[in-house]
Amino acid sequence: MWRQLFLGFLGLCAGGMIAAGLAGLIIGLAIVPRYAGVTHTGDKILVYEDTTLLGILFGNLFYLFHLQIPAGNIGLAVFGVSSGIFLGAWILALAEMADVFPILSRRIRLTWGIPAVIVTLSAAKTIGSLVFFFQGWQ
């Protein structure tokens, strides 16, 4: 019994450290302030940071304790779309911070069609995700 308690405590601490690192990365890369600037809601920056930390904390607890929210298929669809939007925005923010698109377009001498390339990449990611989930490859 003590072993299970120790391992549970160790897992909770490790998950908390990873969640804190992720929150630090999100806030440290100025992604939250950038979102606030784009939406013209800079006065709510502390609310955004608090909800980011709470989301990471609750995500960690839901994953650790296998908690479920009985929201049905509609809730699952809303969660999936929200998660996809968050992940896409996160990837684009990181790509923007690393100047991936300007460097790539310069290296391959791409002078026109950059919006088409970005839309094609996101469509391919969406189709791949849908095939993955509908085929049950989990």
DSSP file with accessible surface (Angstrom, degrees, kcal/mol):
  #  RESIDUE AA STRUCTURE BP1 BP2  ACC     N-H-->O    O-->H-N    N-H-->O    O-->H-N    TCO  KAPPA ALPHA  PHI   PSI    X-CA   Y-CA   Z-CA
    1    1 A M     >        0   0  160      0, 0.0     4,-2.2     0, 0.0     5,-0.2   0.000 360.0 360.0 360.0 -42.8    0.0    0.0    0.0
    2    2 A W  H  >  +     0   0  205      1,-0.2     4,-2.6     2,-0.2     5,-0.2   0.864 360.0  55.5 -64.7 -33.4    2.8    2.4    0.9
    3    3 A R  H  > S+     0   0  188      2,-0.2     4,-2.7     1,-0.2    -1,-0.2   0.922 107.9  47.1 -64.8 -44.0    4.4    1.6   -2.4
    4    4 A Q  H  > S+     0   0  127      2,-0.2     4,-2.6     1,-0.2    -2,-0.2   0.895 112.8  49.7 -64.3 -40.4    1.3    2.6   -4.4
    5    5 A L  H  X S+     0   0   92     -4,-2.2     4,-2.5     2,-0.2    -2,-0.2   0.922 112.5  47.5 -63.6 -42.7    0.9    5.8   -2.4
    6    6 A F  H  X S+     0   0  126     -4,-2.6     4,-2.8     2,-0.2    -2,-0.2   0.931 113.5  47.1 -64.4 -44.7    4.6    6.7   -3.0
    7    7 A L  H  X S+     0   0   88     -4,-2.7     4,-2.7     2,-0.2    -2,-0.2   0.890 112.5  50.3 -65.6 -37.5    4.3    5.9   -6.8
    8    8 A G  H  X S+     0   0   41     -4,-2.6     4,-2.4     2,-0.2    -2,-0.2   0.928 112.7  46.3 -64.1 -43.6    1.0    7.9   -7.0
    9    9 A F  H  X S+     0   0  132     -4,-2.5     4,-2.5     2,-0.2    -2,-0.2   0.919 112.9  50.1 -64.2 -41.8    2.7   10.9   -5.2
   10   10 A L  H  X S+     0   0   91     -4,-2.8     4,-2.7     1,-0.2    -2,-0.2   0.923 111.6  48.3 -63.2 -42.5    5.7   10.6   -7.5
   11   11 A G  H  X S+     0   0   34     -4,-2.7     4,-2.7     2,-0.2     5,-0.2   0.900 111.3  49.9 -65.2 -40.5    3.6   10.5  -10.6
   12   12 A L  H  X S+     0   0   68     -4,-2.4     4,-2.4     2,-0.2    -2,-0.2   0.920 112.4  47.7 -64.3 -41.2    1.6   13.5   -9.5
   13   13 A C  H  X S+     0   0   51     -4,-2.5     4,-2.3     2,-0.2    -2,-0.2   0.925 113.1  47.7 -65.6 -43.8    4.8   15.4   -8.7
   14   14 A A  H  X S+     0   0   47     -4,-2.7     4,-2.2     2,-0.2    -2,-0.2   0.928 113.7  47.3 -64.4 -42.9    6.3   14.5  -12.1
   15   15 A G  H  X S+     0   0   16     -4,-2.7     4,-2.7     1,-0.2    -1,-0.2   0.892 111.0  52.3 -64.4 -38.5    3.1   15.4  -13.9
   16   16 A G  H  X S+     0   0   32     -4,-2.4     4,-2.6    -5,-0.2    -1,-0.2   0.894 108.8  50.2 -64.2 -38.3    2.9   18.7  -12.0
   17   17 A M  H  X S+     0   0  141     -4,-2.3     4,-2.3     2,-0.2    -2,-0.2   0.919 112.3  46.6 -66.6 -40.8    6.5   19.5  -13.0
   18   18 A I  H  X S+     0   0  127     -4,-2.2     4,-2.5     2,-0.2    -2,-0.2   0.921 113.0  49.4 -67.0 -42.4    5.7   18.8  -16.7
   19   19 A A  H  X S+     0   0   15     -4,-2.7     4,-2.7     2,-0.2    -2,-0.2   0.918 111.5  49.1 -63.2 -41.0    2.5   20.9  -16.5
   20   20 A A  H  X S+     0   0   62     -4,-2.6     4,-2.6     2,-0.2    -1,-0.2   0.899 110.6  51.1 -65.4 -38.4    4.4   23.7  -14.9
   21   21 A G  H  X S+     0   0   47     -4,-2.3     4,-2.3     2,-0.2    -2,-0.2   0.912 110.7  48.4 -64.1 -41.0    7.1   23.5  -17.6
   22   22 A L  H  X S+     0   0   70     -4,-2.5     4,-2.8     2,-0.2     5,-0.2   0.929 112.1  48.5 -65.2 -43.2    4.5   23.6  -20.3
   23   23 A A  H  X S+     0   0    3     -4,-2.7     4,-2.7     1,-0.2     5,-0.3   0.921 111.7  50.2 -63.2 -41.1    2.7   26.6  -18.7
   24   24 A G  H  X S+     0   0   43     -4,-2.6     4,-3.1     1,-0.2    -1,-0.2   0.896 111.5  48.8 -63.0 -38.5    6.1   28.4  -18.4
   25   25 A L  H  X S+     0   0   82     -4,-2.3     4,-2.2     2,-0.2     6,-0.2   0.938 112.4  47.3 -66.9 -45.1    6.8   27.7  -22.0
   26   26 A I  H  <>S+     0   0    6     -4,-2.8     5,-1.8     2,-0.2     6,-0.7   0.939 121.2  36.7 -62.5 -45.7    3.5   29.0  -23.2
   27   27 A I  H ><5S+     0   0   46     -4,-2.7     3,-1.5    -5,-0.2    -2,-0.2   0.905 115.9  54.1 -75.5 -38.2    3.7   32.1  -21.1
   28   28 A G  H 3<5S+     0   0   66     -4,-3.1    -2,-0.2    -5,-0.3    -1,-0.2   0.825 103.9  54.2 -66.7 -33.0    7.5   32.5  -21.6
   29   29 A L  T 3<5S-     0   0   45     -4,-2.2    -1,-0.3    -5,-0.2    -2,-0.2   0.399 113.4-120.9 -80.4   3.7    7.2   32.5  -25.4
   30   30 A A  T <>5S+     0   0   49     -3,-1.5     4,-1.4    -5,-0.1    -3,-0.2   0.799  70.5 136.4  62.9  33.4    4.6   35.3  -25.1
   31   31 A I  H  ><S+     0   0    6     -5,-1.8     4,-2.4    -6,-0.2     5,-0.2   0.920  70.8  49.5 -74.8 -41.5    1.9   33.2  -26.8
   32   32 A V  H  > S+     0   0    7     -6,-0.7     4,-2.4     1,-0.2     5,-0.2   0.954 112.5  46.1 -64.6 -47.7   -0.7   34.3  -24.2
   33   33 A P  H  > S+     0   0   53      0, 0.0     4,-2.3     0, 0.0    -1,-0.2   0.878 111.0  54.4 -63.0 -31.4    0.1   38.0  -24.5
   34   34 A R  H  X S+     0   0  122     -4,-1.4     4,-2.6     2,-0.2    -2,-0.2   0.923 108.2  48.2 -66.5 -44.1    0.1   37.7  -28.3
   35   35 A Y  H  X S+     0   0   86     -4,-2.4     4,-2.2     1,-0.2    -1,-0.2   0.913 111.6  50.7 -59.3 -42.4   -3.4   36.2  -28.3
   36   36 A A  H  <>S+     0   0    2     -4,-2.4     5,-2.5     1,-0.2     4,-0.4   0.887 111.3  48.6 -64.0 -37.3   -4.5   39.0  -26.0
   37   37 A G  H ><5S+     0   0   45     -4,-2.3     3,-0.7     3,-0.2    -2,-0.2   0.904 110.7  49.6 -68.7 -39.9   -3.0   41.5  -28.4
   38   38 A V  H 3<5S+     0   0   93     -4,-2.6    -2,-0.2     1,-0.2    -1,-0.2   0.895 116.2  42.0 -66.5 -37.9   -4.6   40.0  -31.4
   39   39 A T  T 3<5S-     0   0   78     -4,-2.2    -1,-0.2    -5,-0.2    -2,-0.2   0.422 108.4-124.4 -90.0   1.3   -8.0   39.9  -29.7
   40   40 A H  T < 5S+     0   0  169     -3,-0.7    -3,-0.2    -4,-0.4     3,-0.1   0.865  77.6 118.7  58.5  38.8   -7.5   43.4  -28.2
   41   41 A T    > < +     0   0   37     -5,-2.5     3,-1.8    -6,-0.2    -4,-0.2  -0.282  19.2 140.3-125.7  46.7   -8.2   42.1  -24.7
   42   42 A G  G >   +     0   0   48     -6,-0.3     3,-1.3     1,-0.3     4,-0.2   0.732  64.6  67.7 -63.7 -22.8   -4.9   43.0  -23.1
   43   43 A D  G 3  S+     0   0  128      1,-0.3    -1,-0.3    -7,-0.1     3,-0.3   0.657  97.1  55.1 -72.8 -11.4   -6.6   44.1  -19.9
   44   44 A K  G <> S+     0   0  103     -3,-1.8     4,-2.1     1,-0.2     3,-0.4   0.119  70.0 117.6-104.4  20.6   -7.6   40.4  -19.3
   45   45 A I  H <> S+     0   0   44     -3,-1.3     4,-2.4     1,-0.2     5,-0.2   0.876  74.0  52.4 -61.3 -37.7   -4.0   39.0  -19.5
   46   46 A L  H  > S+     0   0  115     -3,-0.3     4,-2.5     1,-0.2    -1,-0.2   0.880 107.8  52.1 -67.2 -34.3   -4.1   37.7  -15.9
   47   47 A V  H  > S+     0   0   80     -3,-0.4     4,-2.8     2,-0.2     5,-0.2   0.922 109.9  49.6 -65.3 -42.1   -7.3   35.9  -16.6
   48   48 A Y  H  X S+     0   0   73     -4,-2.1     4,-2.1     2,-0.2    -2,-0.2   0.924 112.3  46.8 -62.8 -43.9   -5.8   34.2  -19.7
   49   49 A E  H  X S+     0   0   48     -4,-2.4     4,-2.3     2,-0.2    -1,-0.2   0.915 113.2  49.1 -65.7 -40.9   -2.7   33.2  -17.7
   50   50 A D  H  X S+     0   0   94     -4,-2.5     4,-2.7     1,-0.2    -2,-0.2   0.920 112.0  47.7 -64.9 -42.9   -4.8   31.8  -14.8
   51   51 A T  H  X S+     0   0   77     -4,-2.8     4,-2.5     2,-0.2    -1,-0.2   0.860 109.5  54.7 -69.1 -30.7   -7.1   29.9  -17.2
   52   52 A T  H  X S+     0   0   33     -4,-2.1     4,-2.2    -5,-0.2    -2,-0.2   0.950 111.6  43.8 -63.0 -47.6   -4.0   28.5  -18.9
   53   53 A L  H  X S+     0   0   82     -4,-2.3     4,-2.6     1,-0.2    -2,-0.2   0.912 114.5  49.3 -65.0 -41.5   -2.6   27.2  -15.7
   54   54 A L  H  X S+     0   0   89     -4,-2.7     4,-3.1     2,-0.2     5,-0.3   0.894 109.8  52.2 -65.2 -39.4   -6.0   25.8  -14.5
   55   55 A G  H  X S+     0   0   45     -4,-2.5     4,-2.4     2,-0.2    -1,-0.2   0.914 111.6  46.0 -62.4 -41.6   -6.5   24.1  -17.9
   56   56 A I  H  X S+     0   0   30     -4,-2.2     4,-2.2     2,-0.2    -2,-0.2   0.925 114.2  48.8 -67.3 -41.6   -3.1   22.4  -17.5
   57   57 A L  H  X S+     0   0   84     -4,-2.6     4,-2.4     2,-0.2    -2,-0.2   0.953 114.8  43.3 -62.6 -49.9   -3.8   21.5  -13.9
   58   58 A F  H  X S+     0   0  106     -4,-3.1     4,-2.9     1,-0.2     5,-0.2   0.882 112.0  54.3 -67.0 -36.1   -7.2   20.0  -14.7
   59   59 A G  H  X S+     0   0   41     -4,-2.4     4,-2.1    -5,-0.3    -1,-0.2   0.918 109.4  48.7 -60.4 -41.4   -5.9   18.2  -17.8
   60   60 A N  H  X S+     0   0   29     -4,-2.2     4,-2.6     2,-0.2    -2,-0.2   0.932 113.6  45.9 -63.8 -45.1   -3.2   16.6  -15.6
   61   61 A L  H  X S+     0   0   47     -4,-2.4     4,-2.7     2,-0.2     6,-0.3   0.907 112.3  50.4 -66.8 -40.6   -5.8   15.5  -13.0
   62   62 A F  H  X>S+     0   0   71     -4,-2.9     5,-1.2     1,-0.2     4,-0.6   0.891 114.6  44.7 -64.8 -38.1   -8.2   14.2  -15.6
   63   63 A Y  H  <5S+     0   0  188     -4,-2.1     3,-0.4    -5,-0.2    -2,-0.2   0.924 115.7  46.6 -70.9 -41.6   -5.5   12.2  -17.2
   64   64 A L  H  <5S+     0   0   58     -4,-2.6    -2,-0.2     1,-0.2    -3,-0.2   0.925 122.8  32.0 -68.5 -44.2   -4.0   10.9  -14.0
   65   65 A F  H  <5S-     0   0  125     -4,-2.7    -1,-0.2    -5,-0.2    -2,-0.2   0.340 102.6-123.8 -99.8   7.7   -7.3    9.8  -12.4
   66   66 A H  T  <5 +     0   0  150     -4,-0.6    -3,-0.2    -3,-0.4     2,-0.2   0.894  45.5 177.3  52.6  44.2   -9.1    8.9  -15.6
   67   67 A L      < -     0   0   89     -5,-1.2     2,-0.4    -6,-0.3    -1,-0.2  -0.493  12.1-155.2 -75.8 150.0  -12.0   11.2  -14.8
   68   68 A Q        -     0   0  176     -2,-0.2    -1,-0.0     2,-0.0     0, 0.0  -0.959  12.7-146.8-129.4 146.6  -14.7   11.6  -17.4
   69   69 A I        -     0   0  120     -2,-0.4     2,-2.2     3,-0.1     3,-0.3  -0.960  20.6-136.8-109.7 117.4  -17.2   14.3  -18.2
   70   70 A P        +     0   0  135      0, 0.0    -2,-0.0     0, 0.0     0, 0.0  -0.461  58.1 131.8 -76.2  78.8  -20.5   12.9  -19.4
   71   71 A A     >  -     0   0   54     -2,-2.2     4,-1.4     1,-0.2     3,-0.3   0.468  52.7-143.6-108.1  -5.5  -21.1   15.3  -22.3
   72   72 A G  H  >  -     0   0   55     -3,-0.3     4,-2.0     1,-0.2    -1,-0.2  -0.158  48.3 -42.1  74.6-167.9  -21.9   12.9  -25.0
   73   73 A N  H  > S+     0   0  142      2,-0.2     4,-2.5     1,-0.2    -1,-0.2   0.845 137.1  54.8 -69.0 -34.3  -21.0   13.1  -28.7
   74   74 A I  H  > S+     0   0  141     -3,-0.3     4,-2.6     2,-0.2    -1,-0.2   0.936 109.3  47.6 -66.5 -43.6  -21.7   16.8  -28.9
   75   75 A G  H  X S+     0   0   22     -4,-1.4     4,-2.6     1,-0.2    -2,-0.2   0.895 111.5  51.6 -61.8 -39.0  -19.3   17.5  -26.0
   76   76 A L  H  X S+     0   0  115     -4,-2.0     4,-2.7     2,-0.2    -2,-0.2   0.915 110.3  48.5 -64.2 -40.6  -16.7   15.3  -27.6
   77   77 A A  H  X S+     0   0   57     -4,-2.5     4,-2.6     2,-0.2     5,-0.2   0.925 112.2  48.2 -66.2 -42.9  -17.0   17.2  -30.8
   78   78 A V  H  X S+     0   0   89     -4,-2.6     4,-2.6     1,-0.2     5,-0.2   0.932 113.8  47.3 -63.1 -43.4  -16.7   20.6  -29.1
   79   79 A F  H  X S+     0   0  136     -4,-2.6     4,-2.8    -5,-0.2     5,-0.2   0.921 112.4  50.0 -63.4 -43.1  -13.7   19.3  -27.1
   80   80 A G  H  X S+     0   0   39     -4,-2.7     4,-2.4     2,-0.2    -2,-0.2   0.927 112.7  45.4 -63.1 -44.4  -12.1   17.9  -30.3
   81   81 A V  H  X S+     0   0   92     -4,-2.6     4,-2.6     2,-0.2     5,-0.2   0.934 114.6  48.8 -65.7 -42.9  -12.6   21.1  -32.3
   82   82 A S  H  X S+     0   0   67     -4,-2.6     4,-2.5    -5,-0.2    -2,-0.2   0.920 112.5  48.0 -63.9 -42.3  -11.3   23.3  -29.4
   83   83 A S  H  X S+     0   0   47     -4,-2.8     4,-2.8    -5,-0.2    -1,-0.2   0.901 111.8  50.5 -64.9 -40.0   -8.3   21.1  -28.9
   84   84 A G  H  X S+     0   0   43     -4,-2.4     4,-2.7    -5,-0.2     5,-0.2   0.910 110.7  48.1 -65.0 -41.2   -7.5   21.2  -32.6
   85   85 A I  H  X S+     0   0  119     -4,-2.6     4,-2.7     2,-0.2     5,-0.2   0.936 113.5  48.2 -64.3 -43.6   -7.8   24.9  -32.7
   86   86 A F  H  X S+     0   0  103     -4,-2.5     4,-2.5    -5,-0.2    -2,-0.2   0.943 113.7  46.2 -62.6 -46.6   -5.5   25.2  -29.7
   87   87 A L  H  X S+     0   0   80     -4,-2.8     4,-2.7     2,-0.2     5,-0.2   0.920 113.4  49.1 -64.6 -42.2   -2.9   22.8  -31.1
   88   88 A G  H  X S+     0   0   32     -4,-2.7     4,-2.5    -5,-0.2    -1,-0.2   0.922 112.8  47.0 -63.0 -42.4   -3.0   24.5  -34.5
   89   89 A A  H  X S+     0   0   29     -4,-2.7     4,-2.5    -5,-0.2    -2,-0.2   0.899 112.2  51.2 -65.8 -37.7   -2.5   27.9  -33.0
   90   90 A W  H  X S+     0   0   36     -4,-2.5     4,-2.4    -5,-0.2    -2,-0.2   0.935 111.5  46.6 -64.1 -45.7    0.3   26.6  -30.8
   91   91 A I  H  X S+     0   0   88     -4,-2.7     4,-2.6     1,-0.2    -2,-0.2   0.929 114.2  47.2 -64.7 -44.0    2.1   25.1  -33.7
   92   92 A L  H  X S+     0   0   86     -4,-2.5     4,-2.4     2,-0.2    -1,-0.2   0.883 111.0  52.0 -66.3 -36.4    1.7   28.2  -35.8
   93   93 A A  H  X S+     0   0   12     -4,-2.5     4,-2.4     2,-0.2    -2,-0.2   0.923 112.2  45.7 -65.6 -41.4    2.9   30.4  -32.9
   94   94 A L  H  X S+     0   0   63     -4,-2.4     4,-2.0     2,-0.2    -2,-0.2   0.908 112.8  50.3 -67.0 -39.7    6.0   28.3  -32.5
   95   95 A A  H  <>S+     0   0   14     -4,-2.6     5,-2.5     1,-0.2     4,-0.3   0.899 111.5  49.2 -64.6 -37.6    6.6   28.3  -36.2
   96   96 A E  H ><5S+     0   0   91     -4,-2.4     3,-0.9     1,-0.2    -2,-0.2   0.906 109.8  51.0 -67.4 -40.0    6.3   32.0  -36.2
   97   97 A M  H 3<5S+     0   0   99     -4,-2.4    -1,-0.2     1,-0.3    -2,-0.2   0.858 114.3  43.5 -65.3 -35.3    8.7   32.4  -33.3
   98   98 A A  T 3<5S-     0   0   63     -4,-2.0    -1,-0.3    -5,-0.2    -2,-0.2   0.417 107.6-126.5 -89.6   2.0   11.3   30.2  -35.0
   99   99 A D  T <>5 +     0   0   93     -3,-0.9     4,-1.6    -4,-0.3     5,-0.2   0.895  53.3 156.3  53.9  43.5   10.7   32.0  -38.4
  100  100 A V  H  >< +     0   0   65     -5,-2.5     4,-2.9     2,-0.2     5,-0.2   0.943  64.2  48.7 -66.2 -47.4   10.1   28.6  -40.1
  101  101 A F  H  > S+     0   0   57     -6,-0.3     4,-2.7     1,-0.2     5,-0.2   0.925 112.1  45.9 -67.5 -44.2    8.0   29.9  -43.0
  102  102 A P  H  > S+     0   0   61      0, 0.0     4,-1.9     0, 0.0    -1,-0.2   0.929 116.6  45.9 -63.4 -39.7   10.3   32.7  -44.1
  103  103 A I  H  X S+     0   0   65     -4,-1.6     4,-2.6     2,-0.2    -2,-0.2   0.942 114.8  47.4 -67.2 -44.3   13.4   30.5  -43.9
  104  104 A L  H  X S+     0   0   84     -4,-2.9     4,-2.4    -5,-0.2     6,-0.2   0.937 112.1  49.0 -63.0 -44.6   11.7   27.6  -45.7
  105  105 A S  H  <>S+     0   0   23     -4,-2.7     5,-2.5    -5,-0.2     4,-0.3   0.871 113.2  48.0 -66.5 -33.1   10.4   29.8  -48.5
  106  106 A R  H ><5S+     0   0  171     -4,-1.9     3,-0.6    -5,-0.2    -1,-0.2   0.915 111.8  49.7 -70.0 -41.2   13.8   31.4  -48.9
  107  107 A R  H 3<5S+     0   0  190     -4,-2.6    -2,-0.2     1,-0.2    -1,-0.2   0.879 118.9  36.0 -67.1 -40.1   15.6   28.0  -49.0
  108  108 A I  T 3<5S-     0   0  103     -4,-2.4    -1,-0.2    -5,-0.2    -2,-0.2   0.347 110.2-120.4 -96.4   8.3   13.3   26.4  -51.6
  109  109 A R  T < 5 +     0   0  206     -3,-0.6     2,-0.8    -4,-0.3    -3,-0.2   0.892  48.4 169.7  56.6  45.4   12.9   29.7  -53.5
  110  110 A L      < +     0   0   53     -5,-2.5    -1,-0.2    -6,-0.2     3,-0.1  -0.799   7.8 164.0 -89.0 111.5    9.1   29.8  -53.0
  111  111 A T        +     0   0  120     -2,-0.8     2,-0.3     1,-0.2    -1,-0.2   0.662  61.6  23.1-104.8 -21.9    8.0   33.2  -54.2
  112  112 A W  S    S+     0   0  203      1,-0.1    -1,-0.2     2,-0.1     0, 0.0  -0.968 101.1  45.7-141.6 157.0    4.2   32.7  -54.6
  113  113 A G     >  +     0   0   24     -2,-0.3     4,-2.1    -3,-0.1     5,-0.2   0.614  58.2 136.5  90.7  13.4    1.6   30.3  -53.2
  114  114 A I  H  > S+     0   0   56      1,-0.2     4,-2.4     2,-0.2     5,-0.2   0.927  73.9  51.5 -62.2 -42.5    2.6   30.4  -49.5
  115  115 A P  H  > S+     0   0   95      0, 0.0     4,-2.6     0, 0.0    -1,-0.2   0.913 109.3  51.6 -60.0 -36.7   -1.1   30.7  -48.4
  116  116 A A  H  > S+     0   0   57      1,-0.2     4,-2.5     2,-0.2    -2,-0.2   0.896 108.8  50.7 -65.3 -38.0   -1.9   27.7  -50.5
  117  117 A V  H  X S+     0   0   58     -4,-2.1     4,-2.5     2,-0.2    -1,-0.2   0.933 111.7  47.2 -64.6 -43.7    1.0   25.7  -48.9
  118  118 A I  H  X S+     0   0   55     -4,-2.4     4,-2.4     2,-0.2    -2,-0.2   0.930 113.5  47.4 -65.5 -43.5   -0.3   26.6  -45.4
  119  119 A V  H  X S+     0   0   94     -4,-2.6     4,-2.6    -5,-0.2     5,-0.2   0.918 112.3  50.6 -64.7 -39.7   -3.9   25.6  -46.3
  120  120 A T  H  X S+     0   0   92     -4,-2.5     4,-2.6    -5,-0.2    -2,-0.2   0.918 109.6  50.2 -64.5 -42.0   -2.7   22.4  -47.9
  121  121 A L  H  X S+     0   0  104     -4,-2.5     4,-2.2     2,-0.2    -1,-0.2   0.926 113.2  45.5 -62.5 -43.0   -0.7   21.5  -44.8
  122  122 A S  H  X S+     0   0   61     -4,-2.4     4,-2.4     2,-0.2    -2,-0.2   0.894 112.6  50.4 -69.8 -35.8   -3.6   22.1  -42.5
  123  123 A A  H  X S+     0   0   46     -4,-2.6     4,-2.8     2,-0.2     5,-0.2   0.920 111.0  49.4 -65.6 -40.9   -6.0   20.2  -44.7
  124  124 A A  H  X S+     0   0   59     -4,-2.6     4,-2.6     1,-0.2    -2,-0.2   0.905 111.3  49.2 -64.8 -39.9   -3.6   17.3  -44.8
  125  125 A K  H  X S+     0   0  125     -4,-2.2     4,-2.3    -5,-0.2    -1,-0.2   0.917 112.4  48.4 -64.4 -41.6   -3.3   17.3  -41.0
  126  126 A T  H  X S+     0   0   82     -4,-2.4     4,-2.6     2,-0.2    -2,-0.2   0.942 113.2  46.2 -64.1 -46.8   -7.1   17.5  -40.6
  127  127 A I  H  X S+     0   0  107     -4,-2.8     4,-2.6     1,-0.2     5,-0.2   0.926 112.7  50.8 -63.6 -42.0   -7.6   14.6  -43.0
  128  128 A G  H  X S+     0   0   41     -4,-2.6     4,-2.4    -5,-0.2    -1,-0.2   0.911 111.2  48.2 -62.1 -40.9   -4.9   12.5  -41.4
  129  129 A S  H  X S+     0   0   37     -4,-2.3     4,-2.5     2,-0.2     5,-0.2   0.920 111.6  49.6 -65.9 -42.2   -6.4   13.1  -37.9
  130  130 A L  H  X S+     0   0   89     -4,-2.6     4,-2.8     2,-0.2     5,-0.3   0.926 112.2  47.3 -63.6 -43.7   -9.9   12.2  -39.1
  131  131 A V  H  X S+     0   0   61     -4,-2.6     4,-2.0     2,-0.2     6,-0.2   0.931 111.6  52.6 -62.0 -43.5   -8.6    9.0  -40.7
  132  132 A F  H  <>S+     0   0   81     -4,-2.4     5,-1.9    -5,-0.2     4,-0.5   0.938 116.1  37.8 -57.5 -48.2   -6.7    8.2  -37.6
  133  133 A F  H ><5S+     0   0  119     -4,-2.5     3,-0.6     1,-0.2    -2,-0.2   0.888 116.3  49.7 -76.6 -37.6   -9.6    8.6  -35.3
  134  134 A F  H 3<5S+     0   0  170     -4,-2.8    -1,-0.2     1,-0.2    -2,-0.2   0.783 110.1  51.7 -74.4 -23.4  -12.3    7.0  -37.5
  135  135 A Q  T 3<5S-     0   0  120     -4,-2.0    -1,-0.2    -5,-0.3    -2,-0.2   0.598 110.0-124.3 -84.0 -11.3  -10.2    4.0  -38.2
  136  136 A G  T < 5 +     0   0   50     -3,-0.6     2,-2.0    -4,-0.5    -3,-0.2   0.806  51.3 159.5  75.3  31.2   -9.7    3.4  -34.4
  137  137 A W      <       0   0  146     -5,-1.9    -1,-0.2    -6,-0.2    -3,-0.1  -0.414 360.0 360.0 -84.2  65.3   -5.9    3.5  -34.6
  138  138 A Q              0   0  175     -2,-2.0    -5,-0.0    -3,-0.1    -6,-0.0  -0.864 360.0 360.0-114.8 360.0   -5.4    4.3  -31.0
